[in-house]
Amino acid sequence: MKTLRFLSAGESHGPVLTVLLDGVPAGLPLVPAEHVDPWLRRRQGGYGRGRRQVIETDAARVLAGVRAGRTTGAPLSLQIENRDWRNWETIMSPEPGGEPRKRALTKARPGHVDLAGGIKYGHKDLRDVLERASARETASRVAAGAVALRILAEAGVKGSARVVHMAGVPCDGGMDWDRLDALDDSPFRTFDTASEDAIRARVDQAKRDGDTLGGVVEARFRGVPVGLGSHTQWDRKLDGRLAQAVMSIQAIKGVEIGDGWQNATVPGSEVHDPVFHDDGRGYYRPSNRAGGLEAGITNGEELVVRAAMKPIATLMRPLPTVDVVTHEPADAARERSDTTAVPAASIVVLAMTALVLADALLEKFGPDTVRELRERVAAHRAYAAAY
Ligand code: EPS
C-alpha cells in the first residue's frame, strides 16, 4: 500500500492499540461513533468468542487528522483502548527491573507464533512474541478498514462481509445485497439461517472438547470502477496485493478470487465470463467467475475475495509440545481464547480488502480532496461505459 499507508502498534494486553493511516483525502466526513465503532462491534461479535470480548467494548478515538467531523488531509491517528490492560498492568509494564515476570509462557503452542517467534527474537518468555501476534491486533485493521470503507463509499463502492463455511458446515446461501442487516442479526454472519443450528452444535461440541474450529469467509464489493490495479508489473497487480493483505491476517491460510479453486477443475469455456455491452450500462458480464479481476485489474464486476481460516491455535485440550526453558516434553500453554472467530474474521478480511481497494482507488485518481475523488470517478465511469 503506497498511496494509502497503514501501520499499527499495540499488544493484546497493552494499554492501547494505535492506528496510523496516511494519505486519506481531505474533506472525508469521519465520525468514529458513526463510521468506525459499528465495524469494531461487528468484529467483536459472533458465536464462539471467549470471555475477553465481555471485557472489551471497542471504540476508536481520533488523535490526529480530523477536525469538526472531517479529515484534514493530515495523517490520521486512531486509538483503541484495551480495557483488559488494567488486569495486566504489572505483567505488561515497560519499566525495567522489578520482580521476575509473572505468567511467563514457556510451553510453545503448536500453530501459534510462540516457538518460531521466540527463537527469531531471542525470547524465552514467549509472551514477548505472542502479545503482538494475537488477533487483538485485528481491531486496528478494522478501524483503518472502516476509514477505507468511507473513502470507497465516496466513490460509490459498497463492501460486505459474510461467512460461507464454518465449523465444517457449508453455509453460503448466496449473496443478497438487499439483506445486509440479516448478516448483523446472524451470530454466524451468514444468510443461510437453515445451517445455523448445525454450526452452533459443532461449535458447542468443540468447546466441550477443548478444541477449535475454522471456516471460510467472503468480502465482496460492488460499484468498483474498472481499471484499479495494473497488469504491467508483478507488484502492481491488484489480485496479488489483495492476497498479500488477506494472507497477513492471523490464521488465514488460503485466499481465493472469484471461483478460484473451482475454476482450476473445469475447462476454460466454463470459466471465463462472456462480455456484453449495453448503451445505458456499458460493458458487463452476466457471470462473474473471475470475481471482478482480470490480469490484476478490476473489470467493473463485483470484487469477490474469499479466505480460509484455520482453527485457532490455542487449544484448551492442549497438544504435545516442548518447554523452551527445560526442553522437557509438556502440554502446550493454555491461554484464555476463542473456540472460533470465523464471523470476526469476515470483518477483518473486509477491512484488509477495503484498505487495498481504497489504496488502488487513490492511486488511480490521485485526489487531495474527496470532491476531486468524486468528480474524477464520475468522469472515469462515463468514459469506461462509452469506451
Ligand atoms: C487471542 C486470544 C484471546 C482473544 C484475542 C486473540 O485474547 P485473551 O487471551 O485476552 O482472551 O480474545 O482476541 C482479542 C482480544 C480480540 O479482540 O479479538 C490470541 O491469542 O490471538
Residues whose N, C-alpha, C, O or C-beta is under 5 A from the ligand:
A	BS01	EPS	R52 A133 S134 A135 R136 E335 R336 S337 D338
